[in-house]
Amino acid sequence: MRGILGSMKVAWILALLLFAPTSAAQEGPRCLKCKQVGLVPCVEHKKKDCELEGNALYCSFMADCAVCGGTGWLDCERCEYPDAERRNAEKRLKVKELEPELKKLDEEMGRTLRKAESEHFVLIWEIDELKVDKRRLKDHELLHLYVDRLEELYDAYVNTFGVDDRDFKEKPRVFAWSFMPDHYRAGKRFCGGEGERGIKRLGSTPSFSFPVLKKYFKDDEVLHRHLLHNVAHLLLSHQNPPQWIGQMKGGWADAGVAHWFEDHFFEICDNYCYQEVDTSQGFKGGKWRPRVRKLVAMGKAAPAAEVMQKNTTILTQDDHALSFSYVDFLIQKDAQKTNRLLMRLRSKVPLRDSMKEVFGMNLIQFEKEWRDWVMATYPAR
């Protein structure tokens, strides 16, 4: 997984792309003030804060600024770059367009929240500071870092399954809190319930609220993995047709996809959701492939037809590892077909029929192919 410097460079690169002048404009005299960007940082903000704004359509740290209109940037007075000026003006309008709905979140919580909206997410970030790699980052930089991380997950999800923005009608809302009372209040208001470690609303209105406390997250990496795991659940349940299959005997797919993306980014799975069994115990180092291979080799893996009929809430530790492996096998076999299988499950088509329709296998054939693949590809340790 790339480090903090790589992530934060992305925001600056995005800002440059957002405001970059056309090649024709670049042929004119070189402007030393704006370095050919056509825009300069807003005088009301620190330059480093303005440079973060490339990855968000709206940022509460900038939104109320009467000088830049919430973009963090001003037209350069020494040169003319119409395209850059137009894009900056469009972003100012976008800030105003998004503001009313985002302000409703403030009203619900009784105070102004630190928040951002990107192309695919709304992130509320009530965390003052956090050590990332070897640096302590403040709230604004953390907000944009985690916007980057959410968008990375979104890109990985749509690229893996071959879907696009049309498959998602709403932007998932993610609420990260420093204090339990805020988390409990947000859980009830935005997610329809409460849970100590986190609460999700899955399906047509995807939302996730969780407390960022030291007793749950020893460092930034653990927090990052936890967020990816849970937001993968949101994406899967909200993708058209929206439905949480974890309560429809599709726990293997619900949990398996979330674990798969955690493994995709970090090569380990040590997370679990508030409604899942704690898989952080008993799976040394979060390396699940050797564990699954051992279960298969020793004949101790539960039958797939049995595991694949459980809801998420009753999956055992071994079931979680097997579910991850089922998804791993299907994605390597054909990721787009896997997506169609998941769509059929969300459409309430029984698994046996869906598997036969999409992959041309019954569950006995699936299990044999999966076991052979595990023994041929998974490491022993």
VEXVEX-69578 format. One record per residue (C-alpha): x, y, z; residue number from 1. Coordinates in nm, 3 decimals, always signed. Last residue first. Layout:
+---------+---------+---------+-----+
:      c1 :      c2 :      c3 : num :
+---------+---------+---------+-----+
:       X :       Y :       Z : NUM :
...
+---------+---------+---------+-----+
This chain:
+---------+---------+---------+-----+
:      c1 :      c2 :      c3 : num :
+---------+---------+---------+-----+
:  +0.261 :  -2.108 :  +0.514 : 381 :
:  +0.124 :  -2.381 :  +0.285 : 380 :
:  +0.082 :  -2.132 :  +0.000 : 379 :
:  -0.245 :  -2.120 :  -0.196 : 378 :
:  -0.234 :  -2.193 :  -0.571 : 377 :
:  -0.272 :  -2.564 :  -0.648 : 376 :
:  -0.440 :  -2.673 :  -0.325 : 375 :
:  -0.678 :  -2.378 :  -0.339 : 374 :
:  -0.757 :  -2.438 :  -0.706 : 373 :
:  -0.840 :  -2.805 :  -0.648 : 372 :
:  -1.067 :  -2.710 :  -0.357 : 371 :
:  -1.244 :  -2.440 :  -0.564 : 370 :
:  -1.298 :  -2.670 :  -0.861 : 369 :
:  -1.445 :  -2.940 :  -0.635 : 368 :
:  -1.661 :  -2.692 :  -0.446 : 367 :
:  -1.802 :  -2.535 :  -0.760 : 366 :
:  -1.883 :  -2.875 :  -0.909 : 365 :
:  -2.079 :  -2.970 :  -0.597 : 364 :
:  -2.247 :  -2.627 :  -0.593 : 363 :
:  -2.375 :  -2.664 :  -0.950 : 362 :
:  -2.173 :  -2.507 :  -1.225 : 361 :
:  -2.253 :  -2.314 :  -1.545 : 360 :
:  -2.088 :  -2.001 :  -1.410 : 359 :
:  -2.372 :  -1.749 :  -1.446 : 358 :
:  -2.691 :  -1.957 :  -1.469 : 357 :
:  -2.569 :  -2.250 :  -1.260 : 356 :
:  -2.433 :  -2.024 :  -0.986 : 355 :
:  -2.751 :  -1.814 :  -0.986 : 354 :
:  -2.981 :  -2.117 :  -0.971 : 353 :
:  -2.794 :  -2.274 :  -0.679 : 352 :
:  -2.762 :  -1.935 :  -0.510 : 351 :
:  -3.136 :  -1.862 :  -0.515 : 350 :
:  -3.238 :  -1.549 :  -0.714 : 349 :
:  -3.318 :  -1.275 :  -0.464 : 348 :
:  -3.220 :  -0.986 :  -0.698 : 347 :
:  -2.923 :  -0.926 :  -0.466 : 346 :
:  -2.818 :  -1.285 :  -0.542 : 345 :
:  -2.850 :  -1.221 :  -0.915 : 344 :
:  -2.635 :  -0.910 :  -0.882 : 343 :
:  -2.371 :  -1.106 :  -0.693 : 342 :
:  -2.362 :  -1.366 :  -0.971 : 341 :
:  -2.335 :  -1.091 :  -1.232 : 340 :
:  -2.040 :  -0.940 :  -1.043 : 339 :
:  -1.875 :  -1.280 :  -1.026 : 338 :
:  -1.924 :  -1.307 :  -1.402 : 337 :
:  -1.736 :  -0.980 :  -1.432 : 336 :
:  -1.457 :  -1.106 :  -1.208 : 335 :
:  -1.404 :  -1.431 :  -1.400 : 334 :
:  -1.203 :  -1.721 :  -1.253 : 333 :
:  -0.978 :  -1.495 :  -1.048 : 332 :
:  -1.290 :  -1.328 :  -0.905 : 331 :
:  -1.459 :  -1.663 :  -0.836 : 330 :
:  -1.162 :  -1.808 :  -0.648 : 329 :
:  -1.106 :  -1.500 :  -0.431 : 328 :
:  -1.479 :  -1.485 :  -0.356 : 327 :
:  -1.477 :  -1.848 :  -0.240 : 326 :
:  -1.153 :  -1.780 :  -0.048 : 325 :
:  -1.298 :  -1.488 :  +0.146 : 324 :
:  -1.598 :  -1.705 :  +0.231 : 323 :
:  -1.366 :  -1.984 :  +0.350 : 322 :
:  -1.182 :  -1.746 :  +0.581 : 321 :
:  -1.509 :  -1.610 :  +0.715 : 320 :
:  -1.650 :  -1.962 :  +0.762 : 319 :
:  -1.339 :  -2.058 :  +0.961 : 318 :
:  -1.406 :  -1.775 :  +1.202 : 317 :
:  -1.774 :  -1.868 :  +1.223 : 316 :
:  -2.049 :  -1.712 :  +1.011 : 315 :
:  -2.365 :  -1.652 :  +1.214 : 314 :
:  -2.416 :  -1.277 :  +1.163 : 313 :
:  -2.335 :  -1.287 :  +0.790 : 312 :
:  -2.631 :  -1.510 :  +0.712 : 311 :
:  -2.560 :  -1.873 :  +0.629 : 310 :
:  -2.652 :  -2.076 :  +0.320 : 309 :
:  -2.313 :  -2.054 :  +0.152 : 308 :
:  -2.136 :  -2.216 :  +0.445 : 307 :
:  -2.346 :  -2.533 :  +0.408 : 306 :
:  -2.324 :  -2.563 :  +0.029 : 305 :
:  -1.951 :  -2.496 :  +0.059 : 304 :
:  -1.905 :  -2.800 :  +0.282 : 303 :
:  -1.707 :  -2.715 :  +0.598 : 302 :
:  -1.330 :  -2.726 :  +0.553 : 301 :
:  -1.177 :  -2.987 :  +0.783 : 300 :
:  -1.052 :  -3.231 :  +0.519 : 299 :
:  -0.694 :  -3.183 :  +0.635 : 298 :
:  -0.581 :  -3.040 :  +0.300 : 297 :
:  -0.886 :  -2.814 :  +0.274 : 296 :
:  -0.848 :  -2.668 :  +0.623 : 295 :
:  -0.472 :  -2.629 :  +0.571 : 294 :
:  -0.523 :  -2.448 :  +0.241 : 293 :
:  -0.772 :  -2.215 :  +0.409 : 292 :
:  -0.527 :  -2.125 :  +0.684 : 291 :
:  -0.243 :  -2.078 :  +0.434 : 290 :
:  -0.467 :  -1.837 :  +0.237 : 289 :
:  -0.584 :  -1.641 :  +0.542 : 288 :
:  -0.280 :  -1.439 :  +0.639 : 287 :
:  -0.422 :  -1.203 :  +0.905 : 286 :
:  -0.101 :  -1.220 :  +1.108 : 285 :
:  -0.211 :  -1.537 :  +1.284 : 284 :
:  -0.577 :  -1.615 :  +1.227 : 283 :
:  -0.706 :  -1.723 :  +1.568 : 282 :
:  -0.826 :  -1.386 :  +1.691 : 281 :
:  -0.888 :  -1.095 :  +1.453 : 280 :
:  -1.185 :  -1.285 :  +1.310 : 279 :
:  -1.425 :  -1.141 :  +1.567 : 278 :
:  -1.768 :  -1.271 :  +1.463 : 277 :
:  -1.964 :  -1.034 :  +1.243 : 276 :
:  -2.236 :  -0.778 :  +1.318 : 275 :
:  -1.995 :  -0.506 :  +1.436 : 274 :
:  -1.779 :  -0.568 :  +1.134 : 273 :
:  -1.458 :  -0.767 :  +1.120 : 272 :
:  -1.100 :  -0.688 :  +1.042 : 271 :
:  -0.775 :  -0.882 :  +1.039 : 270 :
:  -0.752 :  -0.973 :  +0.673 : 269 :
:  -0.404 :  -0.946 :  +0.521 : 268 :
:  -0.258 :  -0.867 :  +0.179 : 267 :
:  -0.305 :  -0.494 :  +0.250 : 266 :
:  -0.497 :  -0.349 :  -0.048 : 265 :
:  -0.639 :  -0.666 :  -0.208 : 264 :
:  -0.664 :  -0.837 :  +0.132 : 263 :
:  -0.903 :  -0.569 :  +0.256 : 262 :
:  -1.079 :  -0.589 :  -0.079 : 261 :
:  -1.125 :  -0.965 :  -0.040 : 260 :
:  -1.242 :  -0.936 :  +0.321 : 259 :
:  -1.528 :  -0.707 :  +0.218 : 258 :
:  -1.616 :  -0.934 :  -0.076 : 257 :
:  -1.616 :  -1.243 :  +0.146 : 256 :
:  -1.832 :  -1.088 :  +0.418 : 255 :
:  -2.127 :  -1.014 :  +0.190 : 254 :
:  -2.059 :  -1.310 :  -0.040 : 253 :
:  -2.042 :  -1.570 :  +0.238 : 252 :
:  -2.325 :  -1.396 :  +0.424 : 251 :
:  -2.563 :  -1.460 :  +0.136 : 250 :
:  -2.834 :  -1.641 :  +0.331 : 249 :
:  -3.060 :  -1.336 :  +0.282 : 248 :
:  -2.943 :  -1.122 :  +0.577 : 247 :
:  -2.594 :  -1.070 :  +0.435 : 246 :
:  -2.753 :  -1.012 :  +0.096 : 245 :
:  -2.805 :  -0.646 :  +0.175 : 244 :
:  -2.996 :  -0.517 :  -0.128 : 243 :
:  -2.952 :  -0.251 :  -0.393 : 242 :
:  -3.003 :  -0.372 :  -0.753 : 241 :
:  -2.786 :  -0.186 :  -0.839 : 240 :
:  -2.485 :  -0.141 :  -0.614 : 239 :
:  -2.588 :  -0.037 :  -0.265 : 238 :
:  -2.515 :  -0.363 :  -0.082 : 237 :
:  -2.178 :  -0.418 :  -0.249 : 236 :
:  -2.072 :  -0.055 :  -0.205 : 235 :
:  -2.169 :  -0.042 :  +0.162 : 234 :
:  -1.994 :  -0.371 :  +0.245 : 233 :
:  -1.681 :  -0.240 :  +0.071 : 232 :
:  -1.719 :  +0.063 :  +0.300 : 231 :
:  -1.684 :  -0.164 :  +0.602 : 230 :
:  -1.368 :  -0.341 :  +0.492 : 229 :
:  -1.202 :  -0.026 :  +0.357 : 228 :
:  -1.270 :  +0.162 :  +0.683 : 227 :
:  -1.132 :  -0.113 :  +0.904 : 226 :
:  -0.823 :  -0.141 :  +0.686 : 225 :
:  -0.755 :  +0.232 :  +0.715 : 224 :
:  -0.806 :  +0.228 :  +1.093 : 223 :
:  -0.559 :  -0.057 :  +1.130 : 222 :
:  -0.311 :  +0.133 :  +0.914 : 221 :
:  -0.360 :  +0.454 :  +1.111 : 220 :
:  -0.262 :  +0.301 :  +1.443 : 219 :
:  -0.378 :  +0.107 :  +1.748 : 218 :
:  -0.740 :  +0.120 :  +1.639 : 217 :
:  -1.009 :  -0.014 :  +1.871 : 216 :
:  -0.874 :  +0.088 :  +2.212 : 215 :
:  -0.733 :  +0.404 :  +2.054 : 214 :
:  -1.078 :  +0.530 :  +1.960 : 213 :
:  -1.208 :  +0.631 :  +1.619 : 212 :
:  -1.582 :  +0.586 :  +1.671 : 211 :
:  -1.790 :  +0.454 :  +1.379 : 210 :
:  -2.076 :  +0.562 :  +1.153 : 209 :
:  -2.151 :  +0.403 :  +0.816 : 208 :
:  -2.415 :  +0.505 :  +0.563 : 207 :
:  -2.561 :  +0.351 :  +0.247 : 206 :
:  -2.915 :  +0.465 :  +0.159 : 205 :
:  -3.042 :  +0.197 :  -0.087 : 204 :
:  -2.880 :  -0.104 :  +0.077 : 203 :
:  -2.687 :  -0.107 :  +0.403 : 202 :
:  -2.715 :  +0.124 :  +0.699 : 201 :
:  -2.406 :  +0.058 :  +0.903 : 200 :
:  -2.321 :  +0.085 :  +1.272 : 199 :
:  -1.983 :  +0.092 :  +1.442 : 198 :
:  -1.780 :  -0.026 :  +1.738 : 197 :
:  -2.045 :  +0.029 :  +2.005 : 196 :
:  -2.346 :  -0.032 :  +1.785 : 195 :
:  -2.652 :  +0.184 :  +1.732 : 194 :
:  -2.949 :  +0.199 :  +1.500 : 193 :
:  -3.108 :  +0.370 :  +1.201 : 192 :
:  -2.790 :  +0.462 :  +1.018 : 191 :
:  -2.818 :  +0.842 :  +0.991 : 190 :
:  -3.001 :  +0.957 :  +1.302 : 189 :
:  -2.946 :  +0.659 :  +1.533 : 188 :
:  -2.585 :  +0.605 :  +1.434 : 187 :
:  -2.518 :  +0.979 :  +1.441 : 186 :
:  -2.630 :  +1.003 :  +1.803 : 185 :
:  -2.430 :  +0.697 :  +1.906 : 184 :
:  -2.119 :  +0.824 :  +1.725 : 183 :
:  -2.147 :  +1.172 :  +1.873 : 182 :
:  -2.192 :  +1.026 :  +2.223 : 181 :
:  -1.889 :  +0.796 :  +2.164 : 180 :
:  -1.642 :  +1.076 :  +2.096 : 179 :
:  -1.372 :  +1.111 :  +1.830 : 178 :
:  -1.606 :  +1.041 :  +1.539 : 177 :
:  -1.578 :  +0.912 :  +1.179 : 176 :
:  -1.897 :  +0.933 :  +0.971 : 175 :
:  -1.904 :  +0.780 :  +0.622 : 174 :
:  -2.184 :  +0.861 :  +0.379 : 173 :
:  -2.217 :  +0.645 :  +0.068 : 172 :
:  -2.303 :  +0.850 :  -0.242 : 171 :
:  -2.642 :  +0.754 :  -0.380 : 170 :
:  -2.760 :  +0.603 :  -0.708 : 169 :
:  -2.476 :  +0.357 :  -0.769 : 168 :
:  -2.470 :  +0.134 :  -1.079 : 167 :
:  -2.457 :  +0.435 :  -1.311 : 166 :
:  -2.117 :  +0.523 :  -1.165 : 165 :
:  -1.950 :  +0.221 :  -1.327 : 164 :
:  -1.924 :  -0.158 :  -1.315 : 163 :
:  -1.652 :  -0.394 :  -1.438 : 162 :
:  -1.623 :  -0.595 :  -1.116 : 161 :
:  -1.258 :  -0.532 :  -1.041 : 160 :
:  -1.247 :  -0.187 :  -1.198 : 159 :
:  -1.559 :  -0.073 :  -1.010 : 158 :
:  -1.427 :  -0.197 :  -0.676 : 157 :
:  -1.067 :  -0.082 :  -0.721 : 156 :
:  -1.181 :  +0.266 :  -0.823 : 155 :
:  -1.417 :  +0.286 :  -0.524 : 154 :
:  -1.142 :  +0.171 :  -0.289 : 153 :
:  -0.905 :  +0.436 :  -0.421 : 152 :
:  -1.184 :  +0.694 :  -0.384 : 151 :
:  -1.219 :  +0.603 :  -0.018 : 150 :
:  -0.845 :  +0.633 :  +0.033 : 149 :
:  -0.823 :  +0.971 :  -0.136 : 148 :
:  -1.111 :  +1.102 :  +0.076 : 147 :
:  -0.919 :  +0.961 :  +0.373 : 146 :
:  -0.617 :  +1.173 :  +0.287 : 145 :
:  -0.840 :  +1.475 :  +0.229 : 144 :
:  -0.991 :  +1.459 :  +0.577 : 143 :
:  -0.654 :  +1.378 :  +0.731 : 142 :
:  -0.505 :  +1.696 :  +0.582 : 141 :
:  -0.787 :  +1.903 :  +0.728 : 140 :
:  -0.784 :  +1.733 :  +1.069 : 139 :
:  -0.414 :  +1.756 :  +1.147 : 138 :
:  -0.149 :  +1.504 :  +1.048 : 137 :
:  +0.120 :  +1.372 :  +1.279 : 136 :
:  +0.400 :  +1.236 :  +1.061 : 135 :
:  +0.602 :  +0.914 :  +1.070 : 134 :
:  +0.358 :  +0.687 :  +0.885 : 133 :
:  +0.029 :  +0.856 :  +0.967 : 132 :
:  -0.006 :  +0.984 :  +1.323 : 131 :
:  -0.354 :  +1.120 :  +1.381 : 130 :
:  -0.511 :  +1.456 :  +1.451 : 129 :
:  -0.841 :  +1.624 :  +1.536 : 128 :
:  -1.083 :  +1.354 :  +1.419 : 127 :
:  -1.438 :  +1.464 :  +1.338 : 126 :
:  -1.425 :  +1.355 :  +0.975 : 125 :
:  -1.758 :  +1.347 :  +0.792 : 124 :
:  -1.700 :  +1.195 :  +0.448 : 123 :
:  -1.952 :  +1.211 :  +0.163 : 122 :
:  -1.850 :  +0.977 :  -0.115 : 121 :
:  -1.839 :  +0.917 :  -0.493 : 120 :
:  -1.710 :  +1.227 :  -0.669 : 119 :
:  -1.594 :  +1.387 :  -0.344 : 118 :
:  -1.783 :  +1.551 :  -0.060 : 117 :
:  -1.595 :  +1.679 :  +0.241 : 116 :
:  -1.665 :  +1.723 :  +0.610 : 115 :
:  -1.565 :  +1.884 :  +0.936 : 114 :
:  -1.898 :  +1.936 :  +1.111 : 113 :
:  -2.066 :  +2.261 :  +1.208 : 112 :
:  -2.282 :  +2.204 :  +1.517 : 111 :
:  -2.616 :  +2.064 :  +1.630 : 110 :
:  -2.572 :  +1.712 :  +1.495 : 109 :
:  -2.883 :  +1.715 :  +1.275 : 108 :
:  -2.825 :  +2.076 :  +1.175 : 107 :
:  -2.468 :  +2.006 :  +1.073 : 106 :
:  -2.584 :  +1.712 :  +0.859 : 105 :
:  -2.840 :  +1.942 :  +0.700 : 104 :
:  -2.552 :  +2.171 :  +0.602 : 103 :
:  -2.434 :  +1.899 :  +0.365 : 102 :
:  -2.765 :  +1.904 :  +0.180 : 101 :
:  -2.760 :  +2.283 :  +0.144 : 100 :
:  -2.388 :  +2.304 :  +0.050 :  99 :
:  -2.379 :  +2.086 :  -0.259 :  98 :
:  -2.497 :  +2.351 :  -0.505 :  97 :
:  -2.294 :  +2.626 :  -0.343 :  96 :
:  -1.975 :  +2.421 :  -0.370 :  95 :
:  -2.065 :  +2.329 :  -0.729 :  94 :
:  -2.096 :  +2.695 :  -0.821 :  93 :
:  -1.748 :  +2.764 :  -0.687 :  92 :
:  -1.627 :  +2.456 :  -0.880 :  91 :
:  -1.766 :  +2.598 :  -1.202 :  90 :
:  -1.584 :  +2.928 :  -1.140 :  89 :
:  -1.258 :  +2.737 :  -1.092 :  88 :
:  -1.320 :  +2.545 :  -1.411 :  87 :
:  -1.388 :  +2.867 :  -1.602 :  86 :
:  -1.077 :  +3.037 :  -1.465 :  85 :
:  -0.863 :  +2.740 :  -1.564 :  84 :
:  -1.010 :  +2.735 :  -1.914 :  83 :
:  -0.979 :  +3.113 :  -1.956 :  82 :
:  -0.607 :  +3.128 :  -1.874 :  81 :
:  -0.514 :  +3.493 :  -1.868 :  80 :
:  -0.206 :  +3.620 :  -1.689 :  79 :
:  -0.087 :  +3.850 :  -1.413 :  78 :
:  -0.403 :  +3.861 :  -1.201 :  77 :
:  -0.408 :  +3.485 :  -1.140 :  76 :
:  -0.764 :  +3.376 :  -1.072 :  75 :
:  -0.811 :  +3.263 :  -0.714 :  74 :
:  -0.796 :  +2.920 :  -0.550 :  73 :
:  -0.910 :  +2.752 :  -0.228 :  72 :
:  -1.231 :  +2.640 :  -0.398 :  71 :
:  -1.481 :  +2.751 :  -0.132 :  70 :
:  -1.587 :  +3.082 :  -0.284 :  69 :
:  -1.228 :  +3.206 :  -0.304 :  68 :
:  -1.275 :  +3.535 :  -0.116 :  67 :
:  -1.602 :  +3.473 :  +0.070 :  66 :
:  -1.460 :  +3.162 :  +0.237 :  65 :
:  -1.745 :  +2.952 :  +0.376 :  64 :
:  -1.660 :  +2.635 :  +0.184 :  63 :
:  -1.288 :  +2.622 :  +0.252 :  62 :
:  -1.252 :  +2.405 :  +0.564 :  61 :
:  -1.593 :  +2.254 :  +0.490 :  60 :
:  -1.459 :  +2.093 :  +0.173 :  59 :
:  -1.674 :  +2.045 :  -0.137 :  58 :
:  -1.598 :  +1.889 :  -0.475 :  57 :
:  -1.296 :  +1.719 :  -0.324 :  56 :
:  -0.976 :  +1.567 :  -0.466 :  55 :
:  -0.803 :  +1.886 :  -0.581 :  54 :
:  -0.848 :  +2.071 :  -0.253 :  53 :
:  -0.528 :  +1.966 :  -0.079 :  52 :
:  -0.316 :  +2.231 :  -0.252 :  51 :
:  -0.525 :  +2.503 :  -0.090 :  50 :
:  -0.426 :  +2.377 :  +0.255 :  49 :
:  -0.056 :  +2.376 :  +0.166 :  48 :
:  -0.087 :  +2.735 :  +0.039 :  47 :
:  -0.225 :  +2.854 :  +0.371 :  46 :
:  -0.564 :  +3.016 :  +0.344 :  45 :
:  -0.719 :  +3.362 :  +0.317 :  44 :
:  -0.489 :  +3.467 :  +0.031 :  43 :
:  -0.641 :  +3.197 :  -0.190 :  42 :
:  -0.376 :  +2.993 :  -0.372 :  41 :
:  -0.300 :  +3.108 :  -0.727 :  40 :
:  -0.467 :  +3.024 :  -1.057 :  39 :
:  -0.370 :  +3.023 :  -1.424 :  38 :
:  -0.162 :  +2.708 :  -1.381 :  37 :
:  +0.129 :  +2.839 :  -1.588 :  36 :
:  +0.361 :  +2.872 :  -1.289 :  35 :
:  +0.109 :  +3.099 :  -1.110 :  34 :
:  +0.340 :  +3.391 :  -1.032 :  33 :
:  +0.615 :  +3.326 :  -1.286 :  32 :
:  +0.378 :  +3.349 :  -1.582 :  31 :
:  +0.543 :  +3.220 :  -1.901 :  30 :
:  +0.449 :  +3.417 :  -2.210 :  29 :
:  +0.200 :  +3.238 :  -2.439 :  28 :
:  +0.229 :  +2.881 :  -2.575 :  27 :
:  +0.074 :  +2.747 :  -2.257 :  26 :
:  -0.261 :  +2.896 :  -2.356 :  25 :
:  -0.268 :  +2.679 :  -2.665 :  24 :
:  -0.183 :  +2.372 :  -2.462 :  23 :
:  -0.491 :  +2.432 :  -2.249 :  22 :
:  -0.454 :  +2.548 :  -1.890 :  21 :
:  -0.442 :  +2.307 :  -1.595 :  20 :
:  -0.701 :  +2.384 :  -1.328 :  19 :
:  -0.840 :  +2.042 :  -1.256 :  18 :
:  -0.523 :  +1.863 :  -1.363 :  17 :
:  -0.312 :  +2.076 :  -1.128 :  16 :
:  -0.556 :  +2.022 :  -0.845 :  15 :
:  -0.557 :  +1.650 :  -0.914 :  14 :
:  -0.178 :  +1.647 :  -0.895 :  13 :
:  -0.197 :  +1.829 :  -0.561 :  12 :
:  -0.448 :  +1.578 :  -0.425 :  11 :
:  -0.244 :  +1.285 :  -0.555 :  10 :
:  +0.067 :  +1.411 :  -0.380 :   9 :
:  -0.117 :  +1.351 :  -0.052 :   8 :
:  -0.152 :  +0.981 :  -0.121 :   7 :
:  +0.206 :  +0.932 :  -0.232 :   6 :
:  +0.338 :  +1.110 :  +0.074 :   5 :
:  +0.116 :  +0.905 :  +0.304 :   4 :
:  +0.249 :  +0.572 :  +0.188 :   3 :
:  +0.144 :  +0.336 :  -0.090 :   2 :
:  +0.000 :  +0.000 :  +0.000 :   1 :
+---------+---------+---------+-----+
